[in-house]
């Protein structure tokens, strides 16, 4: 299943049923799990670990060195989980020793054409990055978050779970869980109601999230003041936990 026209380093560890197309290059210190399909003209550099049942399309570059000027060739990593789809022309860089030393992508994600994932970024599970999304270094994306086409995310930003960005959004601050943002610079438009419905959130849960959103954005409270009130809400609505977590983890301040 490995095309003879591909170039595979002898130290690469590749499961028996992996498919690799012609003119693909797999470098040293690369591990590729079972059921993964790699198209032609892909470049994979290590140290990189790729889990099972991933699909990587042509002209992607996976696990290359970061262009961060602090990077001096240290031994850093890229770890990709299972069941991800990485479309044409995607670039994913390894980490830096100044941060985690590792770029991480979870499970069941879709990275559409020409997405860029910068060094030390963390992508959770079930995320969608639409065409030409660009994550600077040190970005974290929570589970089920969606970034529409041409969204740009500044370094060290936190994108909360179940959040959504509109097309062409420029994100320079943290996005709380469940929130929809759009524009350049990004501004808040409401909560991601359609996404929550599609994922089976009950009407009661969505109502609670709406109330929490209004608490943060409509009552003139500081984040600290809002968090105090949200702690009370979480006692009867566990969905508020994700929102509290995203506010607590925020270091850049939240999008307003």
C-alpha positions as CSV (number, residue, x, y, z in Angstrom):
1,X,0.0,0.0,0.0
2,X,3.1,2.2,0.0
3,X,3.7,3.5,-3.5
4,X,7.3,2.7,-4.6
5,X,7.7,6.3,-5.9
6,X,7.4,7.6,-2.3
7,X,10.5,8.3,-0.1
8,X,10.3,6.7,3.3
9,X,13.0,7.1,5.9
10,X,14.1,3.7,7.3
11,X,13.5,4.9,10.9
12,X,9.8,5.8,10.2
13,X,7.3,3.4,12.0
14,X,4.3,2.8,9.7
15,X,1.4,0.4,10.4
16,X,1.0,-2.4,7.9
17,X,-2.2,-1.1,6.3
18,X,-1.2,2.5,5.9
19,X,-1.6,3.8,2.3
20,X,1.0,6.3,1.0
21,X,0.8,7.8,-2.4
22,X,3.5,8.6,-5.0
23,X,6.1,11.4,-4.4
24,X,5.2,11.6,-0.7
25,X,8.2,12.1,1.7
26,X,8.1,10.6,5.2
27,X,11.1,11.6,7.3
28,X,12.8,10.2,10.3
29,X,11.1,9.9,13.7
30,X,7.6,9.6,12.2
31,X,5.0,7.2,13.5
32,X,1.9,6.6,11.5
33,X,-1.0,4.6,12.9
34,X,-3.3,1.9,11.3
35,X,-5.8,2.8,8.7
36,X,-4.3,6.2,7.8
37,X,-4.3,7.2,4.1
38,X,-1.8,9.7,2.8
39,X,-2.1,11.1,-0.7
40,X,0.6,12.0,-3.1
41,X,3.0,14.9,-2.7
42,X,2.7,15.1,1.1
43,X,5.7,16.0,3.3
44,X,5.8,14.6,6.8
45,X,8.7,15.5,9.1
46,X,9.4,14.3,12.6
47,X,9.3,13.9,15.5
48,X,5.7,13.4,14.5
49,X,3.1,10.9,15.7
50,X,-0.1,10.4,13.7
51,X,-2.8,8.2,15.1
52,X,-5.2,5.8,13.4
53,X,-7.7,6.3,10.5
54,X,-6.5,9.8,9.5
55,X,-6.7,11.1,5.9
56,X,-4.1,13.5,4.7
57,X,-4.5,15.0,1.3
58,X,-2.0,16.2,-1.3
59,X,0.5,19.0,-0.9
60,X,0.1,19.1,2.9
61,X,3.3,19.7,5.0
62,X,3.0,18.0,8.4
63,X,5.5,18.4,11.2
64,X,7.9,20.9,9.7
65,X,10.1,23.3,11.7
66,X,8.4,26.5,12.9
67,X,9.6,29.8,11.4
68,X,9.6,31.3,14.9
69,X,13.0,33.0,15.1
70,X,13.5,31.6,18.6
71,X,13.6,28.1,17.2
72,X,17.1,26.8,16.9
73,X,16.6,23.2,15.8
74,X,15.6,21.8,19.2
75,X,13.9,18.4,19.4
76,X,10.2,19.3,19.4
77,X,7.1,17.3,18.5
78,X,3.8,17.1,16.6
79,X,1.1,14.8,17.9
80,X,-2.0,14.1,15.8
81,X,-4.8,11.9,17.2
82,X,-7.3,9.7,15.3
83,X,-10.0,10.1,12.6
84,X,-8.8,13.5,11.4
85,X,-9.2,14.8,7.8
86,X,-6.4,17.1,6.7
87,X,-7.2,18.5,3.3
88,X,-5.1,20.0,0.5
89,X,-2.2,22.3,1.3
90,X,-2.5,22.3,5.1
91,X,0.6,23.2,7.0
92,X,1.2,22.1,10.6
93,X,4.3,23.1,12.5
94,X,5.9,21.3,15.5
95,X,6.3,23.1,18.9
96,X,9.1,25.1,20.5
97,X,11.0,24.6,23.7
98,X,10.0,28.1,24.8
99,X,6.4,26.7,25.3
100,X,5.2,23.1,25.4
101,X,7.6,21.7,22.9
102,X,4.6,20.1,21.2
103,X,1.8,21.0,18.8
104,X,-1.3,18.8,19.4
105,X,-4.3,17.9,17.3
106,X,-7.0,15.7,18.9
107,X,-9.5,13.4,17.3
108,X,-12.3,13.7,14.6
109,X,-11.2,17.2,13.4
110,X,-11.6,18.6,9.9
111,X,-8.9,20.9,8.6
112,X,-9.9,22.2,5.2
113,X,-7.7,23.4,2.4
114,X,-4.7,25.7,3.1
115,X,-5.3,25.8,6.9
116,X,-2.2,26.7,8.9
117,X,-1.6,25.5,12.5
118,X,1.3,27.3,14.1
119,X,3.7,26.0,16.7
120,X,2.6,24.9,20.1
121,X,-1.1,25.1,19.2
122,X,-3.6,22.8,20.7
123,X,-6.7,21.7,18.8
124,X,-9.2,19.6,20.7
125,X,-11.8,17.2,19.3
126,X,-14.5,17.6,16.6
127,X,-13.2,21.0,15.5
128,X,-13.6,22.4,12.0
129,X,-11.2,24.8,10.5
130,X,-12.5,26.0,7.1
131,X,-10.4,27.0,4.1
132,X,-7.5,29.4,4.8
133,X,-7.9,29.6,8.6
134,X,-4.6,30.6,10.1
135,X,-3.6,29.9,13.8
136,X,-0.6,31.7,15.0
137,X,1.6,30.0,17.6
138,X,0.3,29.0,21.1
139,X,-3.4,29.0,20.1
140,X,-5.8,26.6,21.9
141,X,-9.1,25.5,20.4
142,X,-11.7,23.8,22.6
143,X,-13.8,20.8,21.5
144,X,-16.5,21.4,18.8
145,X,-15.3,24.9,18.0
146,X,-15.6,26.1,14.4
147,X,-13.6,28.7,12.6
148,X,-15.0,29.8,9.3
149,X,-13.0,30.6,6.2
150,X,-10.1,33.1,6.3
151,X,-10.4,33.4,10.1
152,X,-7.1,34.7,11.6
153,X,-6.2,33.9,15.3
154,X,-3.5,35.9,17.1
155,X,-0.9,34.0,19.2
156,X,-1.8,32.8,22.7
157,X,-5.6,33.2,22.0
158,X,-8.0,30.7,23.6
159,X,-11.0,29.6,21.5
160,X,-13.7,28.1,23.8
161,X,-15.6,24.9,23.2
162,X,-18.7,25.1,20.9
163,X,-17.8,28.6,19.7
164,X,-18.1,29.8,16.2
165,X,-16.4,32.5,14.0
166,X,-17.8,34.1,10.9
167,X,-16.0,34.3,7.6
168,X,-12.9,36.6,7.6
169,X,-12.9,37.1,11.4
170,X,-9.7,38.5,13.0
171,X,-9.5,37.2,16.6
172,X,-7.1,39.0,18.9
173,X,-8.6,38.1,22.2
174,X,-10.0,35.0,23.8
175,X,-13.4,33.7,22.7
176,X,-15.6,32.2,25.5
177,X,-17.3,28.9,25.1
178,X,-20.6,28.8,23.1
179,X,-20.0,32.4,21.7
180,X,-20.2,33.5,18.1
181,X,-17.8,36.2,16.9
182,X,-17.4,38.0,13.6
183,X,-15.6,40.9,12.1
184,X,-12.1,42.5,12.0
185,X,-11.4,43.0,14.8
186,X,-13.7,40.3,16.2
187,X,-16.9,41.3,18.1
188,X,-19.4,39.2,19.8
189,X,-22.7,38.5,18.1
190,X,-24.5,36.1,20.4
191,X,-24.3,32.4,21.2
192,X,-23.9,29.6,18.7
193,X,-27.5,28.4,19.0
194,X,-27.6,26.4,15.7
195,X,-24.4,24.5,16.6
196,X,-25.8,23.7,20.1
197,X,-29.0,22.4,18.6
198,X,-27.2,20.2,16.1
199,X,-25.2,18.6,19.0
200,X,-28.3,17.8,21.0
201,X,-28.3,20.4,23.7
202,X,-31.7,20.6,25.3
203,X,-33.8,23.8,25.1
204,X,-33.3,24.2,28.9
205,X,-29.5,24.0,28.5
206,X,-29.6,26.6,25.7
207,X,-31.8,28.9,27.7
208,X,-29.3,28.7,30.6
209,X,-26.4,29.4,28.3
210,X,-28.4,32.4,26.9
211,X,-28.8,33.7,30.5
212,X,-25.1,33.3,31.2
213,X,-24.2,35.1,28.0
214,X,-26.4,38.1,29.0
215,X,-24.8,38.1,32.4
216,X,-21.4,38.5,30.8
217,X,-22.2,40.8,28.0
218,X,-25.3,42.8,28.8
219,X,-25.1,43.7,32.5
220,X,-21.9,45.8,32.5
221,X,-20.1,43.4,34.8
222,X,-16.4,42.7,34.9
223,X,-15.3,39.1,34.1
224,X,-14.6,38.5,37.8
225,X,-18.1,39.8,38.8
226,X,-19.7,37.6,36.1
227,X,-17.8,34.6,37.3
228,X,-19.2,34.9,40.8
229,X,-22.7,34.9,39.5
230,X,-21.9,32.0,37.1
231,X,-20.7,29.9,40.0
232,X,-24.3,30.0,41.3
233,X,-25.8,29.1,37.9
234,X,-23.5,26.0,37.5
235,X,-25.2,24.4,40.5
236,X,-28.3,23.7,38.4
237,X,-26.8,23.8,34.9
238,X,-23.7,21.8,34.3
239,X,-23.3,23.3,30.8
240,X,-22.2,26.5,32.5
241,X,-19.0,24.7,33.5
242,X,-17.4,25.0,30.0
243,X,-18.2,28.8,30.0
244,X,-16.6,29.2,33.4
245,X,-13.6,27.3,32.4
246,X,-13.1,29.4,29.3
247,X,-13.3,32.6,31.3
248,X,-11.0,31.3,34.0
249,X,-8.4,30.3,31.4
250,X,-8.5,33.6,29.6
251,X,-5.2,35.5,29.7
252,X,-5.7,38.0,26.9
253,X,-9.1,39.2,27.9
254,X,-12.3,38.2,26.1
255,X,-13.8,39.4,22.9
256,X,-16.4,42.0,23.5
